Amino acid sequence: MPKHVVDRRDALKLLGLSLAAAGGTWMTFYPGPPRPEIDPPEFPVAHTRPRVARRVIYLYQAGGPSQLDMFDYRPALKKWHGRPLPDSVRGGQRLTDQTADQAEFPIAASPFRFRQHGQSGAWLSELLPHTGRIADDLCLIKSMHTEAINHEQGASLLLTGHQRAGFPSIGAWIRYGLGTPRPSLPGSVVMISHGTALGVGGQPVLDRYWDCGFLPGEFRPVKFRSQGSPVLFLDNPRGIDAATRADMLGTIAELNALQHRSYQDPTILERTEEYRLALEMQSTIPELVDLGDEPSHVMEMYGPDVHRAGSYARNCLLARRMAERGVRFIQLCHRGWDAHSGINDEVPMQCQDVDQPSAALVEDLRQRGMLDDTLIVFASEFGRTVYSQGDLSSPDYGRDHHPRCFTVWMTGGPVRRGVTYGETDELGYNAVENPVHIHDFNATILAALGLDHQHLTFRYDGRDQRLTDVGGTVIRDVLDLEALTPSEGSHPHLHV
């Protein structure tokens, strides 16, 4: 180590209690070294038209909701109920270990009634009455498909664009592409809730699904907890008051700046930024999570679970509050959809968890004039099979993983509303009209934000990496292209 470089540990030992006497606060004493904005000029960025989304609330339903019992009305299944799935329909699709050894694959019609909603006439299950109320706000995509057949690979492909670990999440890419403001709250947040059907059980969710991968650490999200302090290590140590803590961090920032000038290691600046943000969050987070200022009629919109810490309903309301305060990307993860058994009980419980809060979130944003620049996505890694897992005559039968077709929905920003896109065959097994791959879906999300998925790249491991790998086509029919037409002064690389 060069002699002119101060060793940070030794310096802190020598400083000791003198840190408290440094005077001033974190921002007045030392704002930290200049932090370069990572927003390269060749990136297409969101422009000034009001219906281009500027933030995202991503409602990730972990485990694979049953599209056949919620969104994809297939009346022909009633006459096929109990009959084996034809080999010509299955087409040699590989199966999971859960059902590969079944002697037969009996078709299971949905036990739930469907009806049309709104002027759009969208078909929805009786399990989603509140979603039916916002049917004319939604764009339902019924022809989603993926290669992944297991949860870890499927979730990774959906949320990072790759089945392998180590790639940035869609939230990290969005923050990277739209720039990195320095608010008093994190640029992105993750909140996890546990479904009623499986309690705290079900498939695990991994932090790498929303990590920043090889992108700089500043794009890593902050995970909010449902118990105790919302963010780990946010409280000051015992015996340290706010002023002393600010002075300590200011001195550490100076030492970090010395270290950075010598080694040019970007992680040093990232650590300094984390300290700055943590200090500011000590005042902003308590205000954010305190729902005392929410009117009673708003609380009622989200349903009775809004009063329970860690519930999906409460997280939806917190997501709206975060969006109001400038958080760029908010991801909710709701576990418990992996209904390999108990389809008659588990799916209704999960729908009850998410139906009213999801609809309330859309209505709340619309009433506040925020839906036109907020993109809401409701998606999962795959769907469920039309045939039963287990004995169809038992009330405890379930459905296996199904990557061939499943349903997602989106709304807000330039997304066309009251639209149903794509269709499945009469048995709901294959996408037969306007199939949408995961890469197409992610390319469309980026386009709704004014970002071109082909130009949003980061050089790593010898190539220009991107969220959509080497695939992806924007689904033009689900977007208002007039809202996405580059306006005067917007970036020339925006393509839809």
N, C-alpha and C positions, 0 to 999 in steps of 0.2 A: 504493500500500500504506500503511495507517495507520502512524503513527510507532511505536505501541506494539507492533507485530508484529515479531518477530525473524525476519530472513531466514535460513532454515535453512542454506544454503550458506555464507554469511558467518559464521554462528555456529560452524559446524564448523571453518572455517579458523582462527578465533580460538582455539577450544578446543584444537586440535592434540593434543599428547600428554597434556594434562591430563585427557582422557577416561579414560585408564587409571588415574588417581588418584582417580576419583570414589568408589571403594569400593563394597563389597557386590556382589551379583549382580543379574541382570535382575529377578528377582521381588522381592528384598528392597530393591533400590535404587529401582525404580519399576515398578509393575505395569502401567503404561499407563493411558490414560484409560478411563473406564467405557464399555463397549461394549454398546449396547442389544441385548437378545435379540430376534431377529425371529421371533416365534411368536405372531402376533395371536390374541386370544382367540376370534375367530369361526371359527378353523380347527378341524376335527375332528382329534383326536389319538389316538394309540394308547392303549388303556386297559389294565387290569391283567390281563385274562384271558391265560393262558399261551400260547395258540396264536395270538395275534395277532403277526405278525412285527414285529421291531424293527430289523432290518437286512436288507440285500439283497446277494446275490452274483449278478451278472448276467453270464452266459456268452454273450457276443455272438459269433456265428459269421459273420464278415464274408465276403460274397460269394455266399451262397445255397447251403446244403447241398441235396443231391438227396433230397427226401423220398421219392421213389419207390424209391430204392435203400437207404433207411435205416429209414423209419418207416411209410410208407403202402403196405401190401401190397395189390396189385391183381392177383389171379390171372388175371383176364380178359385181361390184356395179352399173355399167352402166345399166345392164339389170334389176337390182333390184331397181333402182332409183324410189322413190315415193311409193313403196310397203311397207307394214307394216313389221317391224322386227318380225320374227317368235318367238313365245314364247319358242320354243325348243332351240333357239340360246341364247335368253336372260337368260333362266334358272333361273328365279325368282330373278335376281340380284336386290338389293335395289337401289332406285333412290334418287336423291337429291330433295329438295323441289322445285327446278326450273322446273322439268319436271314430277314429280310424278302424277300430276293431268291432264296430257295430255291425251286426248281421244285415241290417237294413236301415234305410233312412226315410222313415214315414213323414210325409208332409204334415205340418201343423198349422192350420188356419189360426189367425189371431182370435183369441177369446173375447176381444174388446170391440165395441162398436165404433164405427167411423161416421163422420158426417162432414159436410162442406161448411166453410166459414167465410164470412166477408164477401165483398164484391168479387174478389178473386176466385172464390169457390174452392179454396185450398182444402184438401181432405186431411183431417186430423183425427186422431183417436180420442175417444171419450176421456182418456187419461190426461189430456192436455186442454182443459176448458179455457184456461187463462191465455195460453198460447193462441187458441182460436180467436180470442179477442183482438190480438195484434196481427192476425193473418195477413191483412192488407199492408202491413209494414215489412213483411218478410220476403226474402228470396229463398225458396226451398230448392236445394240441389239434390235430386234423388238418384243421381247416376255416378256418385263418387266411387272410385275403386283404387286399390292399392295392391302391391305385391306381398306385403307383410301379412303373416297369418298368426303371429304371436305378439303379445302385448309390447314387450320391450322394443322389438324392432319396429312394430307398427307405430307406437307413440313417437319413437325417435324419428321415423320418416316423416310423420305428420308435422312435428314441431321443429325439426332441424333440417329436413330435406334429405336426410341420409339415415340408413339403418345402422351404420356404424357409429360408435361413440367418438366424441372429440370435435363435433361441428357446432357452430353457433346456432342458437335458437332463433326462431322467427322474430321474437321480441328484440334480441340483440341486433339482428340485421336491420330492423326498422329504426331503432335508435341510431345505429351507425349511419344509415342513409339519410335520416332527417336532421342530423346534427345532434349535438349534446348540450342542451341548455344547462345552466347551473342553478336549478331551483333549490328551495329549501326542503324538497322531498326527493326521493329517488326517481331516476328516470324510468325505471320499471319495477314492478312489484309482483310477487307471486303469493297467492293465498290458497290453502288447501282445506277442503271440507270432506267429511266422511258421510257417505250415503247411509240412509236409514236401513236399507236392505242388508248391508253387511257390517254395519257399525264401523269399527276401526279395522275390519278385515278387508279382504279383497286384494287385488293386484297392487303391489307397491308402485309408487311413483318416484322416479329418480331425479335428483337435482340436475343431472345433465340434460334433461329435456328442455330446460329453460336457461341453461348456462350460456356463457359468451364464447365458449370454445377457444379458438385461436385469435379471436378479436381482442383488442385491449381490455384489460380488466374493468375499466370504467363502465363497460356495457353489461356487466353482470348485474342481475336483478337483486333486490332485497326481498327475502322471504319474511312475510308477516306471520306471527304465531297467534294462536287463539287463546292461549293461557299465559298468564304472567305478562311480562313486558312484551309488547307487540314485536319488538326487534331486539335480538340478543345483544348484550353488552352495551345497551344504550344508556343505562343509568351510570352515574358517576360512582366510583369506588367510595366506600364508607370513609368519611372524614375529608373528602375532597369536594369543595363547593364549585359552583359554575365558573366563577372568576378565576380560581386557581387552575381549573381544568383548561380554560381557554388559554391561559398563559403558558401552561405546559405544552399544549399543542402548537402554540405559536413558536415556541423555542424548537420543538421537534421539526417544525416546518423549515426553519432556518437551517438546521443541521441536514435535513433532507436535501435542501437546495444546494448546499456545499457538496454533498455526495453526488448529486445529479450532475453538477458542473464537471466533476471529475470523471464520472463513468457513463453519463448519458443513458442510464438505464431507465426506460419509461415506467417501470413498475414503481420506482421511487415516487414519481409524480402521482401515480395512481393511488399509492398509499396515503400521500398527503391529502389528495382529494377525498378519500374515504374518511379521514379524520375530520375534515371540514364539514362534510355532509353529516357525519354522525353528530357533531356539535349542534348543527342547526336543527337536526331532527329531534333533539332533546326538547325543543319547544314546539315544533310543528306536529310531531306524531301524537302527543296526548290530545291536542285539539282535534286532529283528524279522527281519531277513534272514539271521541266523546260524542255520542249521538244525542246528547241532551238538547241540542238546538234544532233537531229535526221535528217538524210538526207531527202531531199524532196521525193526521190523515196520510202523510207520507209513510210513516212506519206501518200503518195498516195496509198500504198498497203491497208491501213486500211479504206480508203474511206473518203469522204468529211466531215463526222460527227466527224472525229478525231480532228478537230479544235474547236469543241464545248465542253466546260467543262461539265463534268457529263454524257456525251454520252457513250453508250456501246462501240463504236469504240475507244474513248479515253481511256476508262478503260482497254480495251484489250491491247493497247500499253503500258499503265502504268503497266499492269500485266507482260508483258515481261521484262520491266525495273526492276521491283521488283524481278523477278526470277533471272535475271542476278546478282543482288546485294545480293542474299542469303536469300530472304524471303521464308520460307518453304511452306506455304499454302496461296494461294491467291484465294479469292472467289468473283466472280462477280455475282450480282443478277440483272436480267433484268425483270422488271415488265411489265404487260400489256397483258399477254397471255390468259386471262380468257374470251374467245370469246363466250359468251352466245348468242350473236347476231352479225350481220354484218360480217359473216364469209368471204364474198367476198371482204370485205374492210380491216378488222382488221388483218387477218392473213397475207396478202401481206405486210402491213405496218410493222408488227413485223418482218417478214422475212427480209425485207429490212434493218431493224435495225441491225440484227445479222449476216446475211449471209456473207457479205464481211469481216467484222472485225474478225469473228471466223476463216475463212479460212486464212486470213492474219496472224493471231497469229500462226497457225500451220506452215505456210510457213516460217515465220520469225524465229521461233525457229529451224526449220529444217536447214535453211541456216546458222544459227549461230552454228550448231552442238549441240544444246541443247535439241532436241526432244527425243534423246535416254535416257535422264535422267530426263525428265519432263513429268509428266502424265497430260493430258488434258481431262476433263470430261464435257460433255454437257448433262444435265439431268433436269428433272422436276418431280413434285410430282405425276402426273398421266397424262393421255391423254384426248382425247375427244371422244364422242360417234359417232357411225356411223349413228344414226338417228338424225333428226333435232330437235332443240329446237325452237318452234314457227312454223309458217306456212311455209312449204317448198316452196310454190308458191311465197312467198315474198322474195325479194332480201336481206331482213334484217334477215333471219333466222341464227341461230347459232348452236352450239353443246354443250352438257352438259359435266360434268366431267365423265371420264371413267377410272376406276381403273383396269379393266380386262386385258388390254394390251396397251402398249405404247412403244415408241422408244426412246432410248438414244444412244449417241455415245461416244467413247473414243479413244484416240490415245496416242502414246509416250511410253517411257519406254519399258517394255517387251510385250506390247499389240501387238497382231498380226494385221497386217494392210491389208486392202483390204478384210475384212471378214464381212459377214452378218450372224448373229447368231440368231436363233429362227424364228418362223413363226406364223402368225395368220391364222384363218380360212378365207374362201373366202369372208366373209363379214367384216373381220377386227374387229370382236367383241371379240373373245377369243383367247388366246395363245394356240396353239395346238402342237407346236414343241419346245422343249427345253425352257420351261417357266423359267423365272428368277425373283425371289423375290427380294425385296429391300435388305434383309439381304445377299443374294447371291452376289448382285452387290457390296455392301460395303465390303464384305469379299474379293472380287476380287480386289477392289481398294487397300486394305491393302496389299494383296499378291503382287501386282505390285510394292509395295514399300519395299518388303522383310519382311513384318510383318504378323504374324499368328494371325488371328482374335480371335482364341480360347485362345491364351495365352496373348493377349494384354488386361489386366484386371486391375481394380482398386477396392480395398475393400471399399465398402460403403453400409450402411444400412443393414449390416449383410450378404452380399454376394459379390462375385467377379463379378462386373459389367463389361459389355463389349459393344462395339458398336453394335454387332449383336445379343444382348440379348442371347437367347438359340438356335438360328438358324444359318443359313448361310452355304453355300457350295461354295467354290471357283469354278468359271467357268473355268475349265482347258482349254477348247477349244479356249478361246480367248486370252490366254497368251502363250508366248514362254517359255515352261517349261525348255528348256536348259539354257536360261538366268537366270532362277530362281533356278537352281540347286545349292545348297550350295557349295561355293568354300572353299578351305582350310582356316581354321581359322574363317569361318562364324559361325553363331549361330546354334547349333544343333536342336533348336526348330522350325526352319523354315520348314513348311509343305505346300505343294501345291497339 
